[in-house]
Amino acid sequence: MDRQQLADFLRTRREALQPEDVGLPRGRRRRTSGLRREEVAALSGVSADYYSRIEQQRGPVPSEQVLGAIAHGLHLTLHERDRLVELAGHALPRRVHRGDHINAGMMRILDGLADAPAQVENVLGETLRQTRLAAALLGDETSYTGPDRVRAYRWFTDPRARDRVPEEDHGRHSRTLTARLAALHAQTGPRSPAGEIAANLRGRSPEFAALWDEHPVVGPYCEPKRMNHPDVGLLELHGQTLLDPDQNQALTVFTAVPGTESYERLQLLSVVGAL
């Protein structure tokens, strides 16, 4: 671990960012050029003291997970993230799980959607980042660990994952999730993460196993989705998606048709979710 180079790298990237670059207000009394250390810490989900010790060349060696969180907080590119990991003394097996890293451009777009229900997920269906309103709409999907991070896995193994989908839509939703996992499995093979999830689900869920054996295919990508929210009731939403082919990630923004009851309820949720 090169503590001096690591500290310098973080400091230069922090000072190059402005508050508006990451969706923060500038404030009238601001004198600091770039972001403050505590702002980077908050964006990264680590304590201000922990982050400060890294820049001050003190403290323990940061884990790859912490470095990934800091890379997100600083809106680093993939190559910058790799450099950060190397400076901390870690190797780069399989590009340090690149599927979990959101590139800087996608992060800037997400920051600009702070008042909309939007989120970024990888090709496996793991949610990497959500706006406040997306978390209010769907629940915090970034807090899961292990196979539970995968939406399809939760759907077939945890009854609570179905709470916000009307019961009459469960069958269609099950088929769609199975079809998407099958398509990824066909592309990446049985030893891939998709293959491991599929094998696990076939052993745990008879419903999934039966659907898998039917070889379902993916249908319309932007079809309307109905959601029964516990606070505002039933909503019919459209998911508009921006794809990042290089990262195999998708940014989805959920919208409702203006003038409809769903639109009014989504506006209400923006107020309820802030309470």
C-alpha positions as a printed NumPy array, in Angstrom:
array([[  0.   ,   0.   ,   0.   ],
       [  1.434,   3.369,  -1.056],
       [ -0.129,   5.635,   1.573],
       [  1.251,   8.889,   0.162],
       [  0.178,   8.181,  -3.415],
       [ -3.216,   6.923,  -2.251],
       [ -3.773,  10.062,  -0.177],
       [ -2.657,  12.342,  -3.021],
       [ -4.86 ,  10.533,  -5.518],
       [ -7.952,  10.902,  -3.32 ],
       [ -7.206,  14.545,  -2.532],
       [ -6.765,  15.545,  -6.191],
       [ -9.98 ,  13.785,  -7.232],
       [-11.876,  15.324,  -4.322],
       [-10.661,  18.841,  -5.084],
       [-11.554,  18.436,  -8.763],
       [-15.224,  17.83 ,  -7.96 ],
       [-17.693,  20.628,  -7.296],
       [-20.819,  20.172,  -5.139],
       [-23.125,  20.53 ,  -8.124],
       [-21.23 ,  17.689,  -9.853],
       [-22.567,  15.248,  -7.257],
       [-25.979,  16.778,  -6.593],
       [-25.032,  18.793,  -3.494],
       [-25.918,  22.47 ,  -2.848],
       [-22.976,  24.869,  -2.919],
       [-24.085,  27.18 ,  -0.11 ],
       [-23.229,  30.854,   0.294],
       [-20.381,  30.519,   2.802],
       [-18.441,  27.883,   0.935],
       [-14.709,  28.59 ,   0.728],
       [-13.361,  25.138,  -0.033],
       [-12.239,  24.41 ,  -3.593],
       [-13.869,  21.136,  -4.524],
       [-15.619,  18.81 ,  -2.093],
       [-14.987,  18.64 ,   1.632],
       [-13.743,  15.4  ,   3.154],
       [-16.954,  14.937,   5.113],
       [-18.962,  15.326,   1.903],
       [-16.986,  12.583,   0.181],
       [-17.422,  10.399,   3.266],
       [-21.201,  10.919,   3.234],
       [-21.413,  10.18 ,  -0.494],
       [-19.367,   7.021,   0.046],
       [-21.229,   5.761,   3.094],
       [-18.183,   5.801,   5.399],
       [-17.442,   7.9  ,   8.469],
       [-15.757,  11.28 ,   8.029],
       [-13.032,  10.225,  10.466],
       [-12.291,   7.036,   8.516],
       [-12.026,   8.859,   5.205],
       [ -9.896,  11.649,   6.719],
       [ -7.409,   9.135,   8.103],
       [ -6.887,   7.709,   4.609],
       [ -6.078,  11.162,   3.213],
       [ -3.833,  11.792,   6.217],
       [ -1.901,   8.574,   5.508],
       [ -3.131,   6.923,   8.699],
       [ -5.4  ,   4.059,   9.64 ],
       [ -5.853,   0.506,   8.292],
       [ -5.69 ,  -0.601,   4.686],
       [ -9.137,   0.061,   3.132],
       [-10.93 ,  -3.033,   1.876],
       [-11.933,  -3.428,  -1.765],
       [-15.551,  -2.895,  -0.719],
       [-14.719,   0.433,   0.945],
       [-12.61 ,   1.499,  -2.025],
       [-15.512,   0.702,  -4.335],
       [-17.804,   2.866,  -2.215],
       [-15.306,   5.744,  -2.294],
       [-14.941,   5.349,  -6.057],
       [-18.705,   5.785,  -6.364],
       [-18.677,   8.772,  -4.035],
       [-15.958,  10.484,  -6.084],
       [-17.59 ,   9.532,  -9.409],
       [-14.395,   7.841, -10.588],
       [-14.081,   6.243, -13.994],
       [-13.324,   2.527, -14.233],
       [ -9.64 ,   3.179, -14.863],
       [ -9.488,   5.595, -11.939],
       [-11.118,   3.009,  -9.705],
       [ -8.556,   0.424, -10.789],
       [ -5.766,   2.861,  -9.964],
       [ -7.296,   3.513,  -6.531],
       [ -7.409,  -0.208,  -5.789],
       [ -3.802,  -0.674,  -6.911],
       [ -2.56 ,   2.189,  -4.727],
       [ -4.228,   0.528,  -1.745],
       [ -2.192,  -2.604,  -2.414],
       [ -4.923,  -4.846,  -3.805],
       [ -4.662,  -6.962,  -6.934],
       [ -7.158,  -6.595,  -9.754],
       [ -8.732, -10.031, -10.286],
       [-11.387,  -9.859, -12.974],
       [-11.205,  -6.067, -12.981],
       [-12.407,  -5.838,  -9.366],
       [-16.018,  -6.804, -10.022],
       [-16.555,  -4.135, -12.642],
       [-20.237,  -4.99 , -12.847],
       [-20.698,  -3.175,  -9.529],
       [-19.017,   0.05 , -10.581],
       [-21.205,   2.809, -12.008],
       [-19.287,   4.962, -14.459],
       [-18.984,   8.69 , -13.902],
       [-21.337,   9.671, -16.721],
       [-24.122,   7.419, -15.459],
       [-23.625,   8.78 , -11.933],
       [-23.994,  12.362, -13.172],
       [-27.249,  11.482, -14.908],
       [-28.555,   9.79 , -11.761],
       [-27.583,  12.812,  -9.657],
       [-29.619,  14.989, -12.005],
       [-32.661,  12.794, -11.351],
       [-32.681,  13.348,  -7.594],
       [-36.397,  14.236,  -7.6  ],
       [-37.437,  11.256,  -9.746],
       [-37.748,   7.535,  -8.964],
       [-34.616,   6.24 , -10.695],
       [-32.024,   3.564, -10.055],
       [-29.029,   1.818, -11.596],
       [-28.73 ,  -1.943, -11.654],
       [-26.35 ,  -4.388, -13.259],
       [-27.183,  -7.082, -15.768],
       [-27.766,  -9.639, -13.004],
       [-30.529,  -7.516, -11.475],
       [-28.586,  -6.181,  -8.492],
       [-29.534,  -2.593,  -7.626],
       [-26.374,  -0.495,  -7.226],
       [-27.761,   2.969,  -6.507],
       [-31.214,   4.488,  -5.983],
       [-32.594,   7.987,  -5.709],
       [-34.565,   8.832,  -2.593],
       [-37.873,   8.503,  -4.421],
       [-36.911,   5.134,  -5.936],
       [-36.223,   3.815,  -2.441],
       [-39.595,   5.19 ,  -1.286],
       [-41.297,   3.51 ,  -4.244],
       [-39.549,   0.133,  -4.271],
       [-37.907,  -0.096,  -0.875],
       [-34.159,   0.059,  -0.253],
       [-32.863,  -2.473,  -2.773],
       [-29.191,  -1.647,  -2.138],
       [-29.114,  -3.035,   1.411],
       [-29.175,  -6.737,   0.514],
       [-26.161,  -9.03 ,   0.646],
       [-25.235, -12.342,  -0.968],
       [-27.673, -13.861,  -3.476],
       [-30.474, -11.715,  -2.015],
       [-28.984,  -8.804,  -3.945],
       [-30.448, -10.341,  -7.109],
       [-34.084,  -9.353,  -7.684],
       [-35.022, -12.704,  -9.257],
       [-33.565, -14.591,  -6.309],
       [-35.558, -12.541,  -3.797],
       [-38.726, -12.928,  -5.843],
       [-38.636, -16.717,  -5.725],
       [-37.279, -17.182,  -2.183],
       [-38.72 , -14.371,  -0.055],
       [-42.526, -13.848,  -0.002],
       [-41.991, -10.227,   1.09 ],
       [-40.459,  -9.471,  -2.316],
       [-43.947,  -9.837,  -3.823],
       [-45.762,  -7.516,  -1.421],
       [-45.843,  -4.516,  -3.785],
       [-46.87 ,  -6.428,  -6.91 ],
       [-50.607,  -7.166,  -7.288],
       [-51.246, -10.878,  -6.883],
       [-52.844, -11.178, -10.32 ],
       [-49.536,  -9.97 , -11.845],
       [-47.336, -12.483, -10.012],
       [-47.373, -15.082, -12.772],
       [-46.331, -12.626, -15.479],
       [-43.636, -11.145, -13.243],
       [-42.248, -14.607, -12.427],
       [-42.03 , -15.489, -16.11 ],
       [-40.307, -12.199, -17.007],
       [-37.663, -12.577, -14.285],
       [-37.023, -16.198, -15.278],
       [-36.717, -15.269, -18.952],
       [-34.184, -12.518, -18.243],
       [-32.078, -14.808, -16.07 ],
       [-32.244, -17.53 , -18.741],
       [-31.083, -15.081, -21.419],
       [-28.108, -14.029, -19.298],
       [-27.335, -17.659, -18.459],
       [-27.249, -18.477, -22.18 ],
       [-24.743, -15.666, -22.762],
       [-22.452, -16.297, -19.8  ],
       [-22.66 , -20.054, -19.141],
       [-23.457, -22.298, -16.148],
       [-20.363, -21.278, -14.163],
       [-21.2  , -17.593, -14.285],
       [-23.027, -15.706, -11.47 ],
       [-26.227, -16.115, -13.496],
       [-25.609, -19.867, -13.699],
       [-25.04 , -20.076,  -9.942],
       [-28.249, -18.161,  -9.189],
       [-30.252, -20.326, -11.599],
       [-28.9  , -23.558, -10.103],
       [-29.639, -22.309,  -6.603],
       [-33.188, -21.318,  -7.514],
       [-33.933, -24.606,  -9.27 ],
       [-33.176, -26.368,  -6.008],
       [-35.187, -23.963,  -3.842],
       [-38.214, -22.928,  -5.88 ],
       [-40.489, -25.406,  -7.682],
       [-42.161, -22.443,  -9.408],
       [-38.847, -21.263, -10.819],
       [-37.811, -24.792, -11.843],
       [-41.068, -25.289, -13.76 ],
       [-40.734, -21.959, -15.558],
       [-37.061, -22.582, -16.323],
       [-37.896, -25.87 , -18.011],
       [-40.357, -24.015, -20.283],
       [-37.483, -21.909, -21.71 ],
       [-39.32 , -18.553, -21.534],
       [-38.041, -15.637, -23.608],
       [-37.951, -11.948, -22.775],
       [-41.025,  -9.985, -23.861],
       [-41.571,  -6.206, -24.233],
       [-38.9  ,  -4.414, -22.242],
       [-40.834,  -1.248, -21.354],
       [-44.248,  -2.75 , -20.681],
       [-46.256,  -1.01 , -17.92 ],
       [-45.729,  -2.29 , -14.402],
       [-48.377,  -2.195, -11.705],
       [-47.322,  -1.625,  -8.126],
       [-49.412,  -1.663,  -4.962],
       [-47.657,   0.783,  -2.643],
       [-48.56 ,   0.537,   1.072],
       [-48.883,   4.326,   1.478],
       [-50.348,   5.649,  -1.785],
       [-52.09 ,   2.627,  -3.304],
       [-52.005,   1.131,  -6.801],
       [-49.775,   2.752,  -9.435],
       [-49.272,   1.931, -13.104],
       [-45.742,   2.909, -14.095],
       [-43.519,   2.832, -17.14 ],
       [-39.818,   2.107, -16.795],
       [-37.7  ,   4.07 , -19.283],
       [-34.206,   2.632, -19.453],
       [-30.785,   3.958, -20.454],
       [-28.296,   1.167, -21.153],
       [-24.534,   1.296, -20.637],
       [-23.235,  -1.465, -22.943],
       [-19.662,  -1.185, -21.671],
       [-20.725,  -1.917, -18.097],
       [-23.798,  -4.049, -18.804],
       [-25.786,  -1.761, -16.53 ],
       [-29.123,   0.014, -16.868],
       [-30.458,   3.267, -15.464],
       [-34.238,   3.039, -15.122],
       [-36.562,   5.983, -14.495],
       [-40.12 ,   5.19 , -13.427],
       [-42.815,   7.501, -14.773],
       [-46.61 ,   7.727, -14.817],
       [-48.801,   9.231, -17.531],
       [-49.627,  12.867, -16.599],
       [-53.22 ,  13.436, -15.629],
       [-53.784,   9.884, -14.412],
       [-54.438,   8.729, -10.866],
       [-51.059,   6.988, -10.895],
       [-49.358,  10.291, -11.72 ],
       [-51.061,  12.014,  -8.782],
       [-50.135,   9.168,  -6.444],
       [-46.513,   9.296,  -7.584],
       [-46.455,  13.015,  -6.799],
       [-47.907,  12.244,  -3.379],
       [-45.223,   9.63 ,  -2.783],
       [-42.545,  12.272,  -3.351],
       [-43.986,  14.094,  -0.34 ],
       [-44.634,  11.002,   1.779],
       [-41.159,   9.626,   1.038],
       [-39.54 ,  12.795,   2.378],
       [-41.258,  12.504,   5.784]])
